[in-house]
Amino acid sequence: MSLGSAHPKELRERIRRGEWRRPTAGCASGYVQANLVILPRDLAYDFLLFTHRNPKPCPLLEVTDPGSREPVRVAPGADLRTDLPRYRVYRDGVLAEEATDLLSLWRDDLVAFLLGCSFTFEAALLKAEVPVRHLEEGRNVSMYITTLPCAPAGVFEGPLVVSMRPIPPEKVARAAAVTARFPAVHGAPVHVGSPEALGIRDLGRPDFGDPVSIRPGEVPVFWACGVTPQAVAMAVKPPLMITHAPGHMFVTDLRDEALAVL
């Protein structure tokens, strides 16, 4: 079942009914996708500050009121407890479980953060004739924990996570120019080539997502990734952090071009 042309509301309804549990790359093409972080209210200010100090991996799209499950700015009527294909629950920095909804876990003190996702700019890459390998191969994007530290804020600190797309060398500049137009969904790459400079030892063994084929001569290009808060959770061990499962995003009602700045 392909949902590339589905409207976000239709996609969210299918997810809510349990009809789509796969990554959302390529779904609802032309609409903004978002990473999810949910924290207790007493940690929310520190994390809000963390997003402001680290806008590349954590470009903030919306923050809900405590206890609210509805992202009223980016998807009125949606329900963050049910409208993502898969969630992760971290307790004291350990991945305690994956869930297909949060109905039994929801509390009145929880605050949800939606952060821009690089799946958003992939339609623009394809339009510019830049290949997107994980879409070609029907896989999740490759994501890696780097040795680059994020700027700390309150209790939150930890390493940057990046997503990687292999690109022919003659198209790297085009890919950078296309994605630079979308700073609210990670923007331009943070690194090109030399994964060792990021502390990545083996591109064939991503920390999150799936490995993808890298063809002879292609260059690995790295973007800041909204899975960074999950690496931060593992580093600082908050009592509770709920997130999307990597690649299983929240699809908003915002059009991609609404976030373009150039």
DRENDO-968740 format. One record per residue (C-alpha): residue number from 1; residue in three letters; y, z, x. Coordinates in pm, whole numbers, plus 50000, padded with zeros to 5 digits. Layout:
// residues N
+-----+-----+-------+-------+-------+
|   n | res |    c2 |    c3 |    c1 |
+-----+-----+-------+-------+-------+
| NUM | Ala |     Y |     Z |     X |
...
+-----+-----+-------+-------+-------+
***
This chain:
// residues 262
+-----+-----+-------+-------+-------+
|   n | res |    c2 |    c3 |    c1 |
+-----+-----+-------+-------+-------+
|   1 | Met | 50000 | 50000 | 50000 |
|   2 | Ser | 50331 | 49892 | 50150 |
|   3 | Leu | 50649 | 50070 | 50046 |
|   4 | Gly | 50889 | 49876 | 50266 |
|   5 | Ser | 51089 | 49746 | 49971 |
|   6 | Ala | 51061 | 50059 | 49757 |
|   7 | His | 51373 | 50241 | 49640 |
|   8 | Pro | 51394 | 50592 | 49792 |
|   9 | Lys | 51359 | 50756 | 49451 |
|  10 | Glu | 51040 | 50560 | 49383 |
|  11 | Leu | 50904 | 50651 | 49725 |
|  12 | Arg | 50982 | 51019 | 49678 |
|  13 | Glu | 50813 | 51016 | 49336 |
|  14 | Arg | 50500 | 50864 | 49488 |
|  15 | Ile | 50502 | 51123 | 49764 |
|  16 | Arg | 50546 | 51400 | 49507 |
|  17 | Arg | 50238 | 51269 | 49320 |
|  18 | Gly | 50036 | 51267 | 49643 |
|  19 | Glu | 50014 | 50887 | 49664 |
|  20 | Trp | 50166 | 50858 | 50015 |
|  21 | Arg | 50076 | 51097 | 50299 |
|  22 | Arg | 50136 | 50864 | 50593 |
|  23 | Pro | 50437 | 50833 | 50827 |
|  24 | Thr | 50744 | 50681 | 50662 |
|  25 | Ala | 50836 | 50430 | 50936 |
|  26 | Gly | 50905 | 50100 | 50761 |
|  27 | Cys | 50928 | 50260 | 50415 |
|  28 | Ala | 51233 | 50205 | 50190 |
|  29 | Ser | 51385 | 49966 | 50442 |
|  30 | Gly | 51763 | 49984 | 50452 |
|  31 | Tyr | 51786 | 50353 | 50362 |
|  32 | Val | 51856 | 50653 | 50583 |
|  33 | Gln | 51562 | 50873 | 50677 |
|  34 | Ala | 51598 | 51236 | 50783 |
|  35 | Asn | 51425 | 51508 | 50981 |
|  36 | Leu | 51385 | 51845 | 50809 |
|  37 | Val | 51431 | 52198 | 50943 |
|  38 | Ile | 51410 | 52502 | 50713 |
|  39 | Leu | 51498 | 52850 | 50835 |
|  40 | Pro | 51566 | 53194 | 50688 |
|  41 | Arg | 51932 | 53257 | 50617 |
|  42 | Asp | 51970 | 53506 | 50902 |
|  43 | Leu | 51892 | 53228 | 51154 |
|  44 | Ala | 52086 | 52950 | 50980 |
|  45 | Tyr | 52422 | 53000 | 51152 |
|  46 | Asp | 52268 | 52994 | 51499 |
|  47 | Phe | 52085 | 52672 | 51414 |
|  48 | Leu | 52398 | 52517 | 51263 |
|  49 | Leu | 52573 | 52590 | 51592 |
|  50 | Phe | 52276 | 52440 | 51779 |
|  51 | Thr | 52314 | 52113 | 51586 |
|  52 | His | 52684 | 52095 | 51673 |
|  53 | Arg | 52615 | 52151 | 52042 |
|  54 | Asn | 52329 | 51898 | 52044 |
|  55 | Pro | 52440 | 51610 | 51821 |
|  56 | Lys | 52216 | 51349 | 51987 |
|  57 | Pro | 51882 | 51507 | 51891 |
|  58 | Cys | 52020 | 51696 | 51588 |
|  59 | Pro | 52277 | 51478 | 51405 |
|  60 | Leu | 52350 | 51679 | 51094 |
|  61 | Leu | 52346 | 51501 | 50757 |
|  62 | Glu | 52333 | 51795 | 50515 |
|  63 | Val | 52284 | 52172 | 50490 |
|  64 | Thr | 52170 | 52326 | 50162 |
|  65 | Asp | 52284 | 52653 | 50010 |
|  66 | Pro | 52034 | 52939 | 50058 |
|  67 | Gly | 51744 | 52898 | 49819 |
|  68 | Ser | 51845 | 52549 | 49709 |
|  69 | Arg | 51575 | 52285 | 49727 |
|  70 | Glu | 51806 | 51996 | 49634 |
|  71 | Pro | 51996 | 51790 | 49895 |
|  72 | Val | 52285 | 51714 | 49661 |
|  73 | Arg | 52486 | 51504 | 49908 |
|  74 | Val | 52220 | 51261 | 50032 |
|  75 | Ala | 51965 | 51256 | 49747 |
|  76 | Pro | 52074 | 51423 | 49421 |
|  77 | Gly | 51776 | 51530 | 49212 |
|  78 | Ala | 51531 | 51528 | 49503 |
|  79 | Asp | 51318 | 51831 | 49588 |
|  80 | Leu | 51274 | 51924 | 49955 |
|  81 | Arg | 50965 | 52129 | 49864 |
|  82 | Thr | 50765 | 51825 | 49750 |
|  83 | Asp | 50931 | 51500 | 49859 |
|  84 | Leu | 50806 | 51467 | 50218 |
|  85 | Pro | 50454 | 51340 | 50290 |
|  86 | Arg | 50364 | 51631 | 50517 |
|  87 | Tyr | 50523 | 51953 | 50644 |
|  88 | Arg | 50465 | 52185 | 50939 |
|  89 | Val | 50495 | 52563 | 50927 |
|  90 | Tyr | 50570 | 52743 | 51255 |
|  91 | Arg | 50528 | 53122 | 51268 |
|  92 | Asp | 50642 | 53300 | 51584 |
|  93 | Gly | 50650 | 52965 | 51763 |
|  94 | Val | 50294 | 52869 | 51674 |
|  95 | Leu | 50201 | 52584 | 51441 |
|  96 | Ala | 50034 | 52790 | 51170 |
|  97 | Glu | 49959 | 52517 | 50917 |
|  98 | Glu | 50039 | 52174 | 50782 |
|  99 | Ala | 50109 | 52140 | 50411 |
| 100 | Thr | 50170 | 51864 | 50158 |
| 101 | Asp | 50421 | 52076 | 49964 |
| 102 | Leu | 50614 | 52400 | 50003 |
| 103 | Leu | 50583 | 52531 | 49649 |
| 104 | Ser | 50394 | 52844 | 49752 |
| 105 | Leu | 50607 | 52902 | 50061 |
| 106 | Trp | 50956 | 52865 | 49916 |
| 107 | Arg | 51189 | 53166 | 49924 |
| 108 | Asp | 51538 | 53234 | 49796 |
| 109 | Asp | 51670 | 53298 | 50148 |
| 110 | Leu | 51566 | 52961 | 50296 |
| 111 | Val | 51829 | 52715 | 50421 |
| 112 | Ala | 51737 | 52349 | 50474 |
| 113 | Phe | 51892 | 52119 | 50735 |
| 114 | Leu | 51858 | 51741 | 50720 |
| 115 | Leu | 51904 | 51563 | 51052 |
| 116 | Gly | 51936 | 51189 | 51108 |
| 117 | Cys | 51620 | 51001 | 51210 |
| 118 | Ser | 51581 | 50695 | 51432 |
| 119 | Phe | 51356 | 50526 | 51174 |
| 120 | Thr | 51688 | 50450 | 51004 |
| 121 | Phe | 51805 | 50199 | 51264 |
| 122 | Glu | 51473 | 50016 | 51298 |
| 123 | Ala | 51563 | 49764 | 51026 |
| 124 | Ala | 51874 | 49677 | 51229 |
| 125 | Leu | 51660 | 49638 | 51544 |
| 126 | Leu | 51426 | 49400 | 51364 |
| 127 | Lys | 51720 | 49203 | 51226 |
| 128 | Ala | 51846 | 49167 | 51584 |
| 129 | Glu | 51500 | 49039 | 51687 |
| 130 | Val | 51420 | 49350 | 51889 |
| 131 | Pro | 51050 | 49438 | 51850 |
| 132 | Val | 50948 | 49775 | 51709 |
| 133 | Arg | 50596 | 49821 | 51840 |
| 134 | His | 50478 | 50112 | 51625 |
| 135 | Leu | 50565 | 49913 | 51313 |
| 136 | Glu | 50377 | 49611 | 51451 |
| 137 | Glu | 50071 | 49824 | 51517 |
| 138 | Gly | 50089 | 50037 | 51202 |
| 139 | Arg | 50125 | 50359 | 51401 |
| 140 | Asn | 50358 | 50656 | 51423 |
| 141 | Val | 50630 | 50637 | 51690 |
| 142 | Ser | 50553 | 50792 | 52031 |
| 143 | Met | 50743 | 51117 | 52099 |
| 144 | Tyr | 50757 | 51323 | 52419 |
| 145 | Ile | 50880 | 51667 | 52522 |
| 146 | Thr | 51108 | 51621 | 52823 |
| 147 | Thr | 51224 | 51856 | 53096 |
| 148 | Leu | 51588 | 51811 | 52989 |
| 149 | Pro | 51731 | 52128 | 52833 |
| 150 | Cys | 51935 | 52130 | 52515 |
| 151 | Ala | 52260 | 52325 | 52502 |
| 152 | Pro | 52170 | 52677 | 52383 |
| 153 | Ala | 52323 | 52834 | 52073 |
| 154 | Gly | 52250 | 53187 | 51962 |
| 155 | Val | 51875 | 53240 | 51971 |
| 156 | Phe | 51800 | 52867 | 51992 |
| 157 | Glu | 51728 | 52687 | 52318 |
| 158 | Gly | 51461 | 52455 | 52445 |
| 159 | Pro | 51376 | 52106 | 52569 |
| 160 | Leu | 51492 | 51770 | 52440 |
| 161 | Val | 51230 | 51557 | 52263 |
| 162 | Val | 51260 | 51179 | 52279 |
| 163 | Ser | 51107 | 50887 | 52092 |
| 164 | Met | 51004 | 50578 | 52289 |
| 165 | Arg | 50999 | 50209 | 52203 |
| 166 | Pro | 50884 | 49948 | 52459 |
| 167 | Ile | 51127 | 49658 | 52473 |
| 168 | Pro | 51139 | 49331 | 52672 |
| 169 | Pro | 51398 | 49372 | 52951 |
| 170 | Glu | 51620 | 49091 | 52824 |
| 171 | Lys | 51657 | 49274 | 52490 |
| 172 | Val | 51731 | 49626 | 52614 |
| 173 | Ala | 52109 | 49580 | 52610 |
| 174 | Arg | 52087 | 49440 | 52257 |
| 175 | Ala | 51879 | 49738 | 52144 |
| 176 | Ala | 52132 | 49978 | 52294 |
| 177 | Ala | 52424 | 49800 | 52126 |
| 178 | Val | 52252 | 49791 | 51786 |
| 179 | Thr | 52156 | 50158 | 51785 |
| 180 | Ala | 52494 | 50272 | 51922 |
| 181 | Arg | 52634 | 50176 | 51582 |
| 182 | Phe | 52438 | 50463 | 51425 |
| 183 | Pro | 52539 | 50792 | 51592 |
| 184 | Ala | 52439 | 50987 | 51278 |
| 185 | Val | 52076 | 50887 | 51341 |
| 186 | His | 52062 | 50951 | 51720 |
| 187 | Gly | 52269 | 50649 | 51828 |
| 188 | Ala | 52224 | 50476 | 52162 |
| 189 | Pro | 51931 | 50550 | 52395 |
| 190 | Val | 51948 | 50854 | 52621 |
| 191 | His | 51737 | 50692 | 52895 |
| 192 | Val | 51593 | 50353 | 52994 |
| 193 | Gly | 51287 | 50311 | 53216 |
| 194 | Ser | 51142 | 50568 | 53460 |
| 195 | Pro | 50974 | 50819 | 53228 |
| 196 | Glu | 50924 | 51043 | 53531 |
| 197 | Ala | 51297 | 51114 | 53532 |
| 198 | Leu | 51247 | 51285 | 53194 |
| 199 | Gly | 50942 | 51475 | 53312 |
| 200 | Ile | 50705 | 51247 | 53119 |
| 201 | Arg | 50386 | 51196 | 53316 |
| 202 | Asp | 50184 | 50966 | 53092 |
| 203 | Leu | 50328 | 50738 | 52822 |
| 204 | Gly | 49977 | 50697 | 52688 |
| 205 | Arg | 49964 | 51065 | 52589 |
| 206 | Pro | 50263 | 51143 | 52364 |
| 207 | Asp | 50322 | 51505 | 52258 |
| 208 | Phe | 50381 | 51393 | 51899 |
| 209 | Gly | 50297 | 51071 | 51715 |
| 210 | Asp | 50072 | 50793 | 51845 |
| 211 | Pro | 50048 | 50594 | 52168 |
| 212 | Val | 50158 | 50231 | 52138 |
| 213 | Ser | 50089 | 49924 | 52347 |
| 214 | Ile | 50327 | 49854 | 52634 |
| 215 | Arg | 50302 | 49491 | 52741 |
| 216 | Pro | 50346 | 49370 | 53100 |
| 217 | Gly | 50712 | 49371 | 53200 |
| 218 | Glu | 50832 | 49571 | 52901 |
| 219 | Val | 51070 | 49863 | 52957 |
| 220 | Pro | 51024 | 50202 | 52788 |
| 221 | Val | 51346 | 50293 | 52609 |
| 222 | Phe | 51402 | 50652 | 52497 |
| 223 | Trp | 51611 | 50790 | 52212 |
| 224 | Ala | 51689 | 51155 | 52134 |
| 225 | Cys | 51453 | 51271 | 51860 |
| 226 | Gly | 51477 | 51503 | 51562 |
| 227 | Val | 51144 | 51663 | 51653 |
| 228 | Thr | 51344 | 51855 | 51914 |
| 229 | Pro | 51374 | 52162 | 51683 |
| 230 | Gln | 50994 | 52186 | 51679 |
| 231 | Ala | 50986 | 52209 | 52059 |
| 232 | Val | 51266 | 52466 | 52032 |
| 233 | Ala | 51057 | 52666 | 51783 |
| 234 | Met | 50768 | 52670 | 52028 |
| 235 | Ala | 51005 | 52789 | 52301 |
| 236 | Val | 51199 | 53066 | 52125 |
| 237 | Lys | 50939 | 53166 | 51862 |
| 238 | Pro | 51144 | 53238 | 51547 |
| 239 | Pro | 50944 | 53428 | 51282 |
| 240 | Leu | 50949 | 53122 | 51055 |
| 241 | Met | 51054 | 52758 | 51088 |
| 242 | Ile | 50938 | 52491 | 50844 |
| 243 | Thr | 50977 | 52125 | 50941 |
| 244 | His | 50858 | 51778 | 50854 |
| 245 | Ala | 50538 | 51671 | 51027 |
| 246 | Pro | 50648 | 51428 | 51302 |
| 247 | Gly | 50702 | 51082 | 51154 |
| 248 | His | 50672 | 51206 | 50794 |
| 249 | Met | 51038 | 51199 | 50701 |
| 250 | Phe | 51261 | 51267 | 50402 |
| 251 | Val | 51403 | 50938 | 50271 |
| 252 | Thr | 51756 | 50971 | 50137 |
| 253 | Asp | 51957 | 50759 | 49893 |
| 254 | Leu | 52211 | 50668 | 50164 |
| 255 | Arg | 52220 | 50308 | 50284 |
| 256 | Asp | 52183 | 50250 | 50657 |
| 257 | Glu | 52511 | 50065 | 50681 |
| 258 | Ala | 52695 | 50362 | 50530 |
| 259 | Leu | 52643 | 50537 | 50864 |
| 260 | Ala | 52740 | 50245 | 51086 |
| 261 | Val | 53060 | 50310 | 51280 |
| 262 | Leu | 53120 | 49994 | 51486 |
+-----+-----+-------+-------+-------+
***
